[in-house]
Amino acid sequence: MISACINIQSNCKPWLRKVSMMILALLPILAWYEIPFPVGLGYTLILFLSAYIIVRNNFKINVIPIIFWLLFVYICLIWIYHHHFELWTLIPPGGWLFFLFFLALIGGILSFDLQLLKRYMRWVVLISAALFWVQFSLKLATGSHVFCFVPNLTGGFTYEGMSYAELVAHQMSGSRPCSIFLEPSYMAYYYVSYLALIWFETNKQEKWLNKEGILIIFSLIALKSGSGMVGLVILFAVKMFSIFWNANIIRRFIMIMLFVPLIIALIYMYVGSEMGQEMFSRTEEFSIEGASGFTRVVGGYLMFDQLTFDEQIIGIPDVRNRFGIEMYDGNFIFYANGVQTILLSLGYIGALLYGLFYIILFRNTNLASRMCIIILFVMGLLESNYLNPYMMLLTIIPCADYHFTKNRLRV
């Protein structure tokens, strides 16, 4: 049964919901800050906060679908098997990132508050958009970047091992500003995630294209992020179809007469513009080995094709070392998108279990949660998002919807 609204609020104490939702909203920014700990600042906050929430609240295994526990056991066993049954592989189970993903899911569900999450994400969106347009305007006026707005919280990042000074130099020499985010695609991903919530929160046909929505759309266009534009187009198309489906015959006719010519005209103008030409020229990269588009979309499948049959079934432990490119400093650069990373590291079995997990969520949640899953999957085909902050965020939302909807039906 699909609920009409995802106005979800847990029974957690108000202060704990506020802290939890604020950290979740800020996680895509905080996760990359380096601290003297095995994981970054944002993940460390998730670790201790989720552990506290789990201990203080009535945690039961049915908080998440049973299929997730099969996935959990499989990943833990494969992790131990890949590391030759060493004792240290038992803690944390499945490795740091997967264990943090597990804790984030449980802690996020038990302390979930949709309205608080939207409020904090809105602050991030509006503040970052304002700073982005300052950067964008100055770039147009001066021809170069003037400000880097990424906060210097710890002096270093787990993001490619950069110091704060190196990150500033990297952003100032880049072609596109990205406000308080580390790169334009991260900012675009955040905006698309927020749109998935505010556009599909209810089934009511209330005003959805307000000033806030227009600001986000123009910011996404100005960011020139290919994955961001794909996400925006998908959200817009589903939203228009939803409005059309729920309209009467007269409104449907009016929408066809007004919106079809308008959409065609906008597409024609965008394709003919310099920005549009730049975006569409990137599609040529899909067939050029070594190009960014080829690496993001195609490269990982070629790596997977090189594995033996047994390796394709259960995955391999040394993906980075086997397929990474060694740099002058001895480090390896490796890139595969989210779906490819699952295939390479967990094989067909892991991909099947992940697929079943998200299918069950999709079938038992509302439209907003379904859009979060769709956006997560689409970005997983374009970006390296496996077990990153966005995967956590876009999985916690439908999991919380699933859990609280199931509890309401029991009452």
C-alpha atoms as a printed R data frame, in Angstrom:
    type eleno elety resid chain resno      x       y       z
1   ATOM     1    CA   MET     A     1  0.000   0.000   0.000
2   ATOM     2    CA   ILE     A     2  1.388   3.424  -0.981
3   ATOM     3    CA   SER     A     3  0.835   6.299   1.401
4   ATOM     4    CA   ALA     A     4 -0.208   9.685   0.079
5   ATOM     5    CA   CYS     A     5  2.270  11.591   2.169
6   ATOM     6    CA   ILE     A     6  5.651  10.923   3.739
7   ATOM     7    CA   ASN     A     7  5.234  13.195   6.741
8   ATOM     8    CA   ILE     A     8  7.251  10.773   8.841
9   ATOM     9    CA   GLN     A     9  8.372  11.474  12.387
10  ATOM    10    CA   SER     A    10  9.900   8.926  14.731
11  ATOM    11    CA   ASN     A    11  9.266   8.695  18.472
12  ATOM    12    CA   CYS     A    12 12.838   9.749  19.217
13  ATOM    13    CA   LYS     A    13 13.418  12.689  21.549
14  ATOM    14    CA   PRO     A    14 13.118  16.050  19.708
15  ATOM    15    CA   TRP     A    15 16.725  17.078  20.337
16  ATOM    16    CA   LEU     A    16 17.976  13.750  19.018
17  ATOM    17    CA   ARG     A    17 15.855  14.026  15.870
18  ATOM    18    CA   LYS     A    18 17.209  17.533  15.287
19  ATOM    19    CA   VAL     A    19 20.838  16.504  15.706
20  ATOM    20    CA   SER     A    20 20.399  13.371  13.591
21  ATOM    21    CA   MET     A    21 18.620  15.108  10.705
22  ATOM    22    CA   MET     A    22 21.082  17.999  10.727
23  ATOM    23    CA   ILE     A    23 24.038  15.610  10.456
24  ATOM    24    CA   LEU     A    24 22.256  13.666   7.718
25  ATOM    25    CA   ALA     A    25 21.554  16.877   5.766
26  ATOM    26    CA   LEU     A    26 25.186  17.997   6.151
27  ATOM    27    CA   LEU     A    27 26.745  14.569   5.573
28  ATOM    28    CA   PRO     A    28 27.464  15.135   1.832
29  ATOM    29    CA   ILE     A    29 29.638  18.074   2.924
30  ATOM    30    CA   LEU     A    30 31.124  16.811   6.197
31  ATOM    31    CA   ALA     A    31 31.933  13.267   5.034
32  ATOM    32    CA   TRP     A    32 35.098  14.280   3.195
33  ATOM    33    CA   TYR     A    33 36.860  16.169   5.994
34  ATOM    34    CA   GLU     A    34 39.913  14.304   7.254
35  ATOM    35    CA   ILE     A    35 40.378  13.759  10.992
36  ATOM    36    CA   PRO     A    36 42.677  11.460  13.036
37  ATOM    37    CA   PHE     A    37 40.294   8.515  12.635
38  ATOM    38    CA   PRO     A    38 39.872   5.706  10.065
39  ATOM    39    CA   VAL     A    39 36.980   7.615   8.414
40  ATOM    40    CA   GLY     A    40 36.136  11.255   7.738
41  ATOM    41    CA   LEU     A    41 34.403  13.749  10.020
42  ATOM    42    CA   GLY     A    42 30.850  13.172   8.751
43  ATOM    43    CA   TYR     A    43 31.137   9.393   8.899
44  ATOM    44    CA   THR     A    44 32.579   9.598  12.417
45  ATOM    45    CA   LEU     A    45 29.579  11.630  13.559
46  ATOM    46    CA   ILE     A    46 27.300   9.025  11.965
47  ATOM    47    CA   LEU     A    47 29.197   6.232  13.723
48  ATOM    48    CA   PHE     A    48 28.858   7.578  17.260
49  ATOM    49    CA   LEU     A    49 25.410   9.147  16.879
50  ATOM    50    CA   SER     A    50 23.891   6.017  15.292
51  ATOM    51    CA   ALA     A    51 25.462   3.799  17.957
52  ATOM    52    CA   TYR     A    52 23.931   6.028  20.637
53  ATOM    53    CA   ILE     A    53 20.504   5.999  18.958
54  ATOM    54    CA   ILE     A    54 20.528   2.217  18.579
55  ATOM    55    CA   VAL     A    55 21.468   1.690  22.232
56  ATOM    56    CA   ARG     A    56 18.914   4.187  23.566
57  ATOM    57    CA   ASN     A    57 15.989   3.127  21.352
58  ATOM    58    CA   ASN     A    58 14.023  -0.051  20.920
59  ATOM    59    CA   PHE     A    59 15.953  -1.552  18.031
60  ATOM    60    CA   LYS     A    60 14.474  -4.602  16.304
61  ATOM    61    CA   ILE     A    61 15.673  -6.367  13.179
62  ATOM    62    CA   ASN     A    62 12.371  -5.668  11.378
63  ATOM    63    CA   VAL     A    63 13.253  -1.972  11.177
64  ATOM    64    CA   ILE     A    64 14.503  -2.747   7.666
65  ATOM    65    CA   PRO     A    65 13.367  -5.421   5.172
66  ATOM    66    CA   ILE     A    66 14.590  -8.962   5.867
67  ATOM    67    CA   ILE     A    67 16.341  -9.030   2.485
68  ATOM    68    CA   PHE     A    68 18.789  -6.436   3.818
69  ATOM    69    CA   TRP     A    69 19.918  -8.874   6.521
70  ATOM    70    CA   LEU     A    70 20.663 -11.460   3.819
71  ATOM    71    CA   LEU     A    71 22.702  -8.785   2.051
72  ATOM    72    CA   PHE     A    72 24.414  -7.895   5.341
73  ATOM    73    CA   VAL     A    73 25.401 -11.512   6.031
74  ATOM    74    CA   TYR     A    74 26.589 -12.026   2.446
75  ATOM    75    CA   ILE     A    75 28.785  -8.908   2.443
76  ATOM    76    CA   CYS     A    76 30.271  -9.818   5.830
77  ATOM    77    CA   LEU     A    77 31.064 -13.376   4.692
78  ATOM    78    CA   ILE     A    78 32.548 -12.204   1.393
79  ATOM    79    CA   TRP     A    79 34.599  -9.582   3.256
80  ATOM    80    CA   ILE     A    80 36.025 -12.269   5.550
81  ATOM    81    CA   TYR     A    81 36.566 -14.696   2.645
82  ATOM    82    CA   HIS     A    82 38.358 -12.091   0.548
83  ATOM    83    CA   HIS     A    83 40.695 -11.337   3.465
84  ATOM    84    CA   HIS     A    84 41.516 -14.988   4.133
85  ATOM    85    CA   PHE     A    85 39.504 -15.332   7.353
86  ATOM    86    CA   GLU     A    86 41.720 -12.960   9.326
87  ATOM    87    CA   LEU     A    87 40.396 -12.140  12.804
88  ATOM    88    CA   TRP     A    88 40.583  -8.381  12.211
89  ATOM    89    CA   THR     A    89 37.973  -8.651   9.437
90  ATOM    90    CA   LEU     A    90 35.264  -9.371  12.026
91  ATOM    91    CA   ILE     A    91 35.402  -5.780  13.304
92  ATOM    92    CA   PRO     A    92 33.888  -3.815  11.732
93  ATOM    93    CA   PRO     A    93 31.757  -6.387   9.870
94  ATOM    94    CA   GLY     A    94 31.828  -5.863   6.123
95  ATOM    95    CA   GLY     A    95 34.482  -3.140   6.304
96  ATOM    96    CA   TRP     A    96 34.256   0.424   7.540
97  ATOM    97    CA   LEU     A    97 32.113   1.921   4.764
98  ATOM    98    CA   PHE     A    98 29.503  -0.830   4.687
99  ATOM    99    CA   PHE     A    99 29.341  -0.923   8.499
100 ATOM   100    CA   LEU     A   100 28.778   2.838   8.517
101 ATOM   101    CA   PHE     A   101 26.096   2.443   5.846
102 ATOM   102    CA   PHE     A   102 24.386  -0.139   8.061
103 ATOM   103    CA   LEU     A   103 24.601   2.088  11.160
104 ATOM   104    CA   ALA     A   104 23.388   5.113   9.211
105 ATOM   105    CA   LEU     A   105 20.324   3.177   8.016
106 ATOM   106    CA   ILE     A   106 19.336   1.964  11.487
107 ATOM   107    CA   GLY     A   107 20.113   5.220  13.286
108 ATOM   108    CA   GLY     A   108 18.547   7.317  10.542
109 ATOM   109    CA   ILE     A   109 15.304   5.309  10.557
110 ATOM   110    CA   LEU     A   110 14.945   5.335  14.351
111 ATOM   111    CA   SER     A   111 15.456   9.121  14.505
112 ATOM   112    CA   PHE     A   112 13.867  10.098  11.202
113 ATOM   113    CA   ASP     A   113 11.917  13.332  10.860
114 ATOM   114    CA   LEU     A   114 11.065  14.301   7.299
115 ATOM   115    CA   GLN     A   115 10.124  17.901   7.976
116 ATOM   116    CA   LEU     A   116 13.353  18.542   9.889
117 ATOM   117    CA   LEU     A   117 15.416  16.880   7.164
118 ATOM   118    CA   LYS     A   118 13.771  19.010   4.475
119 ATOM   119    CA   ARG     A   119 14.270  22.151   6.548
120 ATOM   120    CA   TYR     A   120 17.998  21.533   7.042
121 ATOM   121    CA   MET     A   121 18.504  20.494   3.418
122 ATOM   122    CA   ARG     A   122 16.699  23.669   2.352
123 ATOM   123    CA   TRP     A   123 19.169  25.767   4.340
124 ATOM   124    CA   VAL     A   124 22.065  23.986   2.650
125 ATOM   125    CA   VAL     A   125 20.484  24.493  -0.786
126 ATOM   126    CA   LEU     A   126 19.683  28.189  -0.329
127 ATOM   127    CA   ILE     A   127 23.019  29.111   1.260
128 ATOM   128    CA   SER     A   128 25.034  27.175  -1.304
129 ATOM   129    CA   ALA     A   129 22.952  28.564  -4.196
130 ATOM   130    CA   ALA     A   130 23.498  32.155  -3.016
131 ATOM   131    CA   LEU     A   131 27.263  31.610  -2.771
132 ATOM   132    CA   PHE     A   132 27.296  29.774  -6.105
133 ATOM   133    CA   TRP     A   133 25.697  32.710  -7.920
134 ATOM   134    CA   VAL     A   134 28.235  35.057  -6.323
135 ATOM   135    CA   GLN     A   135 30.984  32.851  -7.739
136 ATOM   136    CA   PHE     A   136 29.226  32.517 -11.088
137 ATOM   137    CA   SER     A   137 28.689  36.275 -11.457
138 ATOM   138    CA   LEU     A   138 32.285  37.106 -10.532
139 ATOM   139    CA   LYS     A   139 33.541  34.441 -12.943
140 ATOM   140    CA   LEU     A   140 31.566  36.074 -15.762
141 ATOM   141    CA   ALA     A   141 32.751  39.557 -14.754
142 ATOM   142    CA   THR     A   142 36.449  38.803 -14.171
143 ATOM   143    CA   GLY     A   143 37.020  35.678 -16.268
144 ATOM   144    CA   SER     A   144 38.435  33.732 -13.326
145 ATOM   145    CA   HIS     A   145 37.414  32.376  -9.947
146 ATOM   146    CA   VAL     A   146 37.664  34.817  -7.056
147 ATOM   147    CA   PHE     A   147 36.408  32.898  -4.001
148 ATOM   148    CA   CYS     A   148 36.477  29.332  -2.736
149 ATOM   149    CA   PHE     A   149 33.622  28.930  -0.258
150 ATOM   150    CA   VAL     A   150 34.417  25.416   0.981
151 ATOM   151    CA   PRO     A   151 34.821  25.793   4.789
152 ATOM   152    CA   ASN     A   152 38.194  24.927   6.282
153 ATOM   153    CA   LEU     A   153 37.076  22.745   9.187
154 ATOM   154    CA   THR     A   154 39.981  20.334   9.646
155 ATOM   155    CA   GLY     A   155 42.665  21.491   7.206
156 ATOM   156    CA   GLY     A   156 42.506  18.374   5.034
157 ATOM   157    CA   PHE     A   157 40.216  16.055   3.091
158 ATOM   158    CA   THR     A   158 39.879  12.366   2.394
159 ATOM   159    CA   TYR     A   159 38.895  13.564  -1.104
160 ATOM   160    CA   GLU     A   160 41.981  12.482  -3.097
161 ATOM   161    CA   GLY     A   161 44.067  13.166   0.016
162 ATOM   162    CA   MET     A   162 44.045  16.920  -0.576
163 ATOM   163    CA   SER     A   163 45.028  19.515   1.987
164 ATOM   164    CA   TYR     A   164 42.786  22.569   2.237
165 ATOM   165    CA   ALA     A   165 45.312  24.665   0.285
166 ATOM   166    CA   GLU     A   166 45.417  22.062  -2.493
167 ATOM   167    CA   LEU     A   167 41.618  21.991  -2.680
168 ATOM   168    CA   VAL     A   168 41.458  25.789  -2.956
169 ATOM   169    CA   ALA     A   169 44.033  25.733  -5.756
170 ATOM   170    CA   HIS     A   170 42.073  22.961  -7.481
171 ATOM   171    CA   GLN     A   171 38.790  24.869  -7.306
172 ATOM   172    CA   MET     A   172 40.291  28.207  -8.323
173 ATOM   173    CA   SER     A   173 41.802  26.619 -11.433
174 ATOM   174    CA   GLY     A   174 38.633  24.708 -12.346
175 ATOM   175    CA   SER     A   175 36.213  25.689 -15.079
176 ATOM   176    CA   ARG     A   176 33.045  25.648 -12.936
177 ATOM   177    CA   PRO     A   177 32.279  26.990  -9.448
178 ATOM   178    CA   CYS     A   178 30.598  24.699  -6.937
179 ATOM   179    CA   SER     A   179 29.991  26.829  -3.823
180 ATOM   180    CA   ILE     A   180 30.516  24.914  -0.548
181 ATOM   181    CA   PHE     A   181 30.729  21.508  -2.274
182 ATOM   182    CA   LEU     A   182 33.945  19.815  -3.353
183 ATOM   183    CA   GLU     A   183 32.936  19.494  -7.004
184 ATOM   184    CA   PRO     A   184 29.999  20.489  -9.266
185 ATOM   185    CA   SER     A   185 28.580  16.958  -9.497
186 ATOM   186    CA   TYR     A   186 28.303  16.750  -5.687
187 ATOM   187    CA   MET     A   187 26.329  19.991  -5.620
188 ATOM   188    CA   ALA     A   188 24.090  18.859  -8.486
189 ATOM   189    CA   TYR     A   189 23.450  15.511  -6.797
190 ATOM   190    CA   TYR     A   190 22.391  17.276  -3.586
191 ATOM   191    CA   TYR     A   191 19.991  19.574  -5.437
192 ATOM   192    CA   VAL     A   192 18.410  16.701  -7.354
193 ATOM   193    CA   SER     A   193 17.976  14.754  -4.092
194 ATOM   194    CA   TYR     A   194 16.236  17.739  -2.501
195 ATOM   195    CA   LEU     A   195 13.957  18.199  -5.512
196 ATOM   196    CA   ALA     A   196 12.943  14.543  -5.291
197 ATOM   197    CA   LEU     A   197 11.623  15.264  -1.798
198 ATOM   198    CA   ILE     A   198  9.844  18.577  -2.287
199 ATOM   199    CA   TRP     A   199  8.294  17.765  -5.684
200 ATOM   200    CA   PHE     A   200  6.824  14.410  -4.699
201 ATOM   201    CA   GLU     A   201  6.064  14.768  -1.002
202 ATOM   202    CA   THR     A   202  2.301  14.506  -1.530
203 ATOM   203    CA   ASN     A   203 -0.122  13.434  -4.229
204 ATOM   204    CA   LYS     A   204 -1.917  16.781  -4.054
205 ATOM   205    CA   GLN     A   205 -1.580  19.049  -7.036
206 ATOM   206    CA   GLU     A   206 -0.234  22.005  -5.108
207 ATOM   207    CA   LYS     A   207  2.136  24.634  -6.445
208 ATOM   208    CA   TRP     A   208  5.480  22.964  -7.022
209 ATOM   209    CA   LEU     A   209  7.338  25.279  -9.402
210 ATOM   210    CA   ASN     A   210  7.850  28.171  -6.977
211 ATOM   211    CA   LYS     A   211 10.769  30.594  -6.610
212 ATOM   212    CA   GLU     A   212 12.790  27.990  -4.741
213 ATOM   213    CA   GLY     A   213 12.275  25.384  -7.458
214 ATOM   214    CA   ILE     A   214 13.167  27.863 -10.216
215 ATOM   215    CA   LEU     A   215 16.354  28.848  -8.347
216 ATOM   216    CA   ILE     A   216 17.381  25.194  -8.084
217 ATOM   217    CA   ILE     A   217 16.636  24.485 -11.746
218 ATOM   218    CA   PHE     A   218 18.675  27.474 -12.958
219 ATOM   219    CA   SER     A   219 21.495  26.546 -10.591
220 ATOM   220    CA   LEU     A   220 21.543  23.003 -11.978
221 ATOM   221    CA   ILE     A   221 21.682  24.346 -15.529
222 ATOM   222    CA   ALA     A   222 24.504  26.757 -14.658
223 ATOM   223    CA   LEU     A   223 26.462  23.959 -12.937
224 ATOM   224    CA   LYS     A   224 26.747  22.137 -16.288
225 ATOM   225    CA   SER     A   225 26.774  18.782 -14.541
226 ATOM   226    CA   GLY     A   226 25.752  16.020 -16.931
227 ATOM   227    CA   SER     A   227 24.481  13.720 -14.192
228 ATOM   228    CA   GLY     A   228 22.669  16.638 -12.558
229 ATOM   229    CA   MET     A   229 20.874  17.444 -15.795
230 ATOM   230    CA   VAL     A   230 19.905  13.800 -16.278
231 ATOM   231    CA   GLY     A   231 18.466  13.729 -12.770
232 ATOM   232    CA   LEU     A   232 16.579  16.984 -13.332
233 ATOM   233    CA   VAL     A   233 15.087  15.762 -16.616
234 ATOM   234    CA   ILE     A   234 13.898  12.521 -14.970
235 ATOM   235    CA   LEU     A   235 12.317  14.364 -12.035
236 ATOM   236    CA   PHE     A   236 10.656  16.903 -14.307
237 ATOM   237    CA   ALA     A   237  9.322  14.235 -16.659
238 ATOM   238    CA   VAL     A   238  7.836  12.177 -13.813
239 ATOM   239    CA   LYS     A   239  6.346  15.273 -12.205
240 ATOM   240    CA   MET     A   240  4.695  16.358 -15.456
241 ATOM   241    CA   PHE     A   241  3.371  12.847 -16.039
242 ATOM   242    CA   SER     A   242  2.020  12.746 -12.480
243 ATOM   243    CA   ILE     A   243  0.189  16.048 -12.973
244 ATOM   244    CA   PHE     A   244 -1.116  14.927 -16.362
245 ATOM   245    CA   TRP     A   245 -2.285  11.559 -14.989
246 ATOM   246    CA   ASN     A   246 -4.263  13.181 -12.169
247 ATOM   247    CA   ALA     A   247 -5.831  15.896 -14.331
248 ATOM   248    CA   ASN     A   248 -9.242  15.755 -15.957
249 ATOM   249    CA   ILE     A   249 -9.705  15.598 -19.741
250 ATOM   250    CA   ILE     A   250 -9.907  19.366 -20.201
251 ATOM   251    CA   ARG     A   251 -6.747  20.003 -18.200
252 ATOM   252    CA   ARG     A   252 -4.933  17.248 -20.069
253 ATOM   253    CA   PHE     A   253 -5.833  18.871 -23.377
254 ATOM   254    CA   ILE     A   254 -4.681  22.287 -22.135
255 ATOM   255    CA   MET     A   255 -1.418  20.824 -20.865
256 ATOM   256    CA   ILE     A   256 -0.728  19.149 -24.206
257 ATOM   257    CA   MET     A   257 -1.456  22.343 -26.131
258 ATOM   258    CA   LEU     A   258  0.662  24.543 -23.852
259 ATOM   259    CA   PHE     A   259  3.499  22.419 -22.524
260 ATOM   260    CA   VAL     A   260  4.442  20.295 -25.538
261 ATOM   261    CA   PRO     A   261  5.317  23.309 -27.755
262 ATOM   262    CA   LEU     A   262  6.987  25.025 -24.780
263 ATOM   263    CA   ILE     A   263  9.125  21.996 -23.941
264 ATOM   264    CA   ILE     A   264 10.120  21.542 -27.589
265 ATOM   265    CA   ALA     A   265 11.071  25.223 -27.816
266 ATOM   266    CA   LEU     A   266 13.130  25.067 -24.609
267 ATOM   267    CA   ILE     A   267 14.938  21.926 -25.775
268 ATOM   268    CA   TYR     A   268 15.654  23.561 -29.154
269 ATOM   269    CA   MET     A   269 17.009  26.703 -27.471
270 ATOM   270    CA   TYR     A   270 19.138  24.714 -25.028
271 ATOM   271    CA   VAL     A   271 20.610  22.435 -27.701
272 ATOM   272    CA   GLY     A   272 21.435  25.453 -29.834
273 ATOM   273    CA   SER     A   273 23.103  27.351 -27.001
274 ATOM   274    CA   GLU     A   274 26.806  27.186 -26.157
275 ATOM   275    CA   MET     A   275 26.009  25.517 -22.834
276 ATOM   276    CA   GLY     A   276 23.835  22.916 -24.543
277 ATOM   277    CA   GLN     A   277 26.443  22.181 -27.188
278 ATOM   278    CA   GLU     A   278 29.037  21.712 -24.478
279 ATOM   279    CA   MET     A   279 26.780  19.288 -22.619
280 ATOM   280    CA   PHE     A   280 25.849  17.239 -25.686
281 ATOM   281    CA   SER     A   281 29.455  17.071 -26.855
282 ATOM   282    CA   ARG     A   282 30.170  15.011 -23.747
283 ATOM   283    CA   THR     A   283 28.089  12.145 -25.125
284 ATOM   284    CA   GLU     A   284 30.860  11.579 -27.675
285 ATOM   285    CA   GLU     A   285 33.139  10.665 -24.755
286 ATOM   286    CA   PHE     A   286 31.182   7.438 -24.218
287 ATOM   287    CA   SER     A   287 32.973   5.887 -27.190
288 ATOM   288    CA   ILE     A   288 36.442   7.337 -26.509
289 ATOM   289    CA   GLU     A   289 38.489   5.130 -24.206
290 ATOM   290    CA   GLY     A   290 40.136   7.131 -21.440
291 ATOM   291    CA   ALA     A   291 37.672  10.021 -21.705
292 ATOM   292    CA   SER     A   292 35.684  11.052 -18.617
293 ATOM   293    CA   GLY     A   293 32.337   9.877 -20.010
294 ATOM   294    CA   PHE     A   294 33.777   6.513 -21.074
295 ATOM   295    CA   THR     A   295 35.344   5.989 -17.640
296 ATOM   296    CA   ARG     A   296 32.123   6.875 -15.806
297 ATOM   297    CA   VAL     A   297 29.656   4.888 -17.894
298 ATOM   298    CA   VAL     A   298 31.487   2.122 -19.768
299 ATOM   299    CA   GLY     A   299 34.905   1.436 -18.240
300 ATOM   300    CA   GLY     A   300 33.773  -0.570 -15.216
301 ATOM   301    CA   TYR     A   301 31.865  -3.083 -17.333
302 ATOM   302    CA   LEU     A   302 35.015  -3.756 -19.376
303 ATOM   303    CA   MET     A   303 36.852  -4.411 -16.102
304 ATOM   304    CA   PHE     A   304 34.092  -6.780 -14.999
305 ATOM   305    CA   ASP     A   305 34.308  -8.593 -18.329
306 ATOM   306    CA   GLN     A   306 37.973  -9.373 -17.599
307 ATOM   307    CA   LEU     A   307 37.096 -11.319 -14.435
308 ATOM   308    CA   THR     A   308 36.826 -15.086 -14.384
309 ATOM   309    CA   PHE     A   309 33.398 -16.690 -14.040
310 ATOM   310    CA   ASP     A   310 33.952 -17.419 -10.324
311 ATOM   311    CA   GLU     A   311 35.069 -13.833  -9.733
312 ATOM   312    CA   GLN     A   312 32.017 -12.497 -11.543
313 ATOM   313    CA   ILE     A   313 29.778 -14.525  -9.219
314 ATOM   314    CA   ILE     A   314 31.203 -13.270  -5.880
315 ATOM   315    CA   GLY     A   315 33.401 -10.299  -6.865
316 ATOM   316    CA   ILE     A   316 37.040  -9.558  -6.087
317 ATOM   317    CA   PRO     A   317 38.732  -7.913  -3.057
318 ATOM   318    CA   ASP     A   318 41.465  -5.977  -4.858
319 ATOM   319    CA   VAL     A   319 39.524  -3.912  -7.406
320 ATOM   320    CA   ARG     A   320 41.581  -0.763  -6.874
321 ATOM   321    CA   ASN     A   321 44.937  -2.535  -7.073
322 ATOM   322    CA   ARG     A   322 43.975  -4.657 -10.068
323 ATOM   323    CA   PHE     A   323 42.403  -1.939 -12.203
324 ATOM   324    CA   GLY     A   324 43.746   1.288 -10.702
325 ATOM   325    CA   ILE     A   325 46.370   3.437 -12.396
326 ATOM   326    CA   GLU     A   326 49.522   3.925 -10.325
327 ATOM   327    CA   MET     A   327 50.606   7.528  -9.950
328 ATOM   328    CA   TYR     A   328 54.060   8.991  -9.367
329 ATOM   329    CA   ASP     A   329 53.517   8.990  -5.580
330 ATOM   330    CA   GLY     A   330 52.634   5.276  -5.505
331 ATOM   331    CA   ASN     A   331 48.912   5.825  -5.004
332 ATOM   332    CA   PHE     A   332 46.315   4.306  -7.301
333 ATOM   333    CA   ILE     A   333 43.578   6.178  -9.136
334 ATOM   334    CA   PHE     A   334 40.536   4.010  -9.703
335 ATOM   335    CA   TYR     A   335 37.083   4.927 -10.940
336 ATOM   336    CA   ALA     A   336 33.914   2.921 -11.491
337 ATOM   337    CA   ASN     A   337 30.330   4.029 -11.091
338 ATOM   338    CA   GLY     A   338 28.126   2.717  -8.272
339 ATOM   339    CA   VAL     A   339 26.584  -0.201 -10.166
340 ATOM   340    CA   GLN     A   340 29.955  -1.275 -11.542
341 ATOM   341    CA   THR     A   341 31.547  -1.095  -8.089
342 ATOM   342    CA   ILE     A   342 28.911  -3.475  -6.703
343 ATOM   343    CA   LEU     A   343 29.463  -5.902  -9.570
344 ATOM   344    CA   LEU     A   344 33.234  -5.779  -9.239
345 ATOM   345    CA   SER     A   345 33.414  -6.099  -5.467
346 ATOM   346    CA   LEU     A   346 30.347  -8.283  -4.753
347 ATOM   347    CA   GLY     A   347 29.643 -10.025  -8.045
348 ATOM   348    CA   TYR     A   348 26.279 -11.074  -9.452
349 ATOM   349    CA   ILE     A   349 25.086 -12.332  -6.062
350 ATOM   350    CA   GLY     A   350 25.715  -9.018  -4.334
351 ATOM   351    CA   ALA     A   351 24.117  -7.072  -7.192
352 ATOM   352    CA   LEU     A   352 21.054  -9.362  -7.047
353 ATOM   353    CA   LEU     A   353 20.645  -8.893  -3.279
354 ATOM   354    CA   TYR     A   354 21.016  -5.118  -3.558
355 ATOM   355    CA   GLY     A   355 18.496  -5.138  -6.424
356 ATOM   356    CA   LEU     A   356 15.947  -7.138  -4.415
357 ATOM   357    CA   PHE     A   357 16.416  -4.832  -1.424
358 ATOM   358    CA   TYR     A   358 15.621  -1.695  -3.430
359 ATOM   359    CA   ILE     A   359 12.805  -3.410  -5.364
360 ATOM   360    CA   ILE     A   360 11.067  -4.283  -2.087
361 ATOM   361    CA   LEU     A   361 11.458  -0.693  -0.901
362 ATOM   362    CA   PHE     A   362 10.176   0.598  -4.237
363 ATOM   363    CA   ARG     A   363  7.080  -1.588  -4.158
364 ATOM   364    CA   ASN     A   364  6.114  -0.600  -0.610
365 ATOM   365    CA   THR     A   365  6.753   3.140  -0.435
366 ATOM   366    CA   ASN     A   366  5.245   6.348  -1.786
367 ATOM   367    CA   LEU     A   367  6.177   8.347  -4.862
368 ATOM   368    CA   ALA     A   368  8.754  10.561  -3.144
369 ATOM   369    CA   SER     A   369 10.614   7.542  -1.790
370 ATOM   370    CA   ARG     A   370 10.385   5.849  -5.174
371 ATOM   371    CA   MET     A   371 11.922   8.913  -6.818
372 ATOM   372    CA   CYS     A   372 14.776   8.792  -4.296
373 ATOM   373    CA   ILE     A   373 15.431   5.183  -5.341
374 ATOM   374    CA   ILE     A   374 15.234   6.062  -9.051
375 ATOM   375    CA   ILE     A   375 17.635   8.974  -8.617
376 ATOM   376    CA   LEU     A   376 20.003   6.760  -6.626
377 ATOM   377    CA   PHE     A   377 19.958   4.119  -9.370
378 ATOM   378    CA   VAL     A   378 20.402   6.605 -12.225
379 ATOM   379    CA   MET     A   379 23.275   8.301 -10.446
380 ATOM   380    CA   GLY     A   380 24.701   4.850  -9.764
381 ATOM   381    CA   LEU     A   381 24.965   4.415 -13.534
382 ATOM   382    CA   LEU     A   382 26.779   7.756 -13.908
383 ATOM   383    CA   GLU     A   383 28.667   8.470 -10.687
384 ATOM   384    CA   SER     A   384 30.868   6.658  -8.174
385 ATOM   385    CA   ASN     A   385 28.224   6.691  -5.448
386 ATOM   386    CA   TYR     A   386 28.540   3.275  -3.779
387 ATOM   387    CA   LEU     A   387 28.267   3.673   0.021
388 ATOM   388    CA   ASN     A   388 28.821   7.428  -0.244
389 ATOM   389    CA   PRO     A   389 26.747  10.067   1.648
390 ATOM   390    CA   TYR     A   390 24.143  10.306  -1.120
391 ATOM   391    CA   MET     A   391 23.561   6.569  -1.134
392 ATOM   392    CA   MET     A   392 23.028   6.775   2.623
393 ATOM   393    CA   LEU     A   393 20.650   9.730   2.347
394 ATOM   394    CA   LEU     A   394 18.612   8.334  -0.557
395 ATOM   395    CA   THR     A   395 18.331   4.915   1.117
396 ATOM   396    CA   ILE     A   396 17.403   6.130   4.602
397 ATOM   397    CA   ILE     A   397 14.390   8.080   3.246
398 ATOM   398    CA   PRO     A   398 12.592   5.100   1.613
399 ATOM   399    CA   CYS     A   399 13.648   2.799   4.484
400 ATOM   400    CA   ALA     A   400 12.051   5.168   7.001
401 ATOM   401    CA   ASP     A   401  8.945   5.397   4.812
402 ATOM   402    CA   TYR     A   402  8.811   1.583   4.603
403 ATOM   403    CA   HIS     A   403  9.227   1.136   8.373
404 ATOM   404    CA   PHE     A   404  6.702   3.718   9.547
405 ATOM   405    CA   THR     A   405  4.128   2.817   6.869
406 ATOM   406    CA   LYS     A   406  4.364  -0.824   7.940
407 ATOM   407    CA   ASN     A   407  3.862   0.170  11.585
408 ATOM   408    CA   ARG     A   408  0.818   2.304  10.746
409 ATOM   409    CA   LEU     A   409 -0.783  -0.587   8.907
410 ATOM   410    CA   ARG     A   410 -0.319  -2.818  11.950
411 ATOM   411    CA   VAL     A   411 -2.127  -0.417  14.271
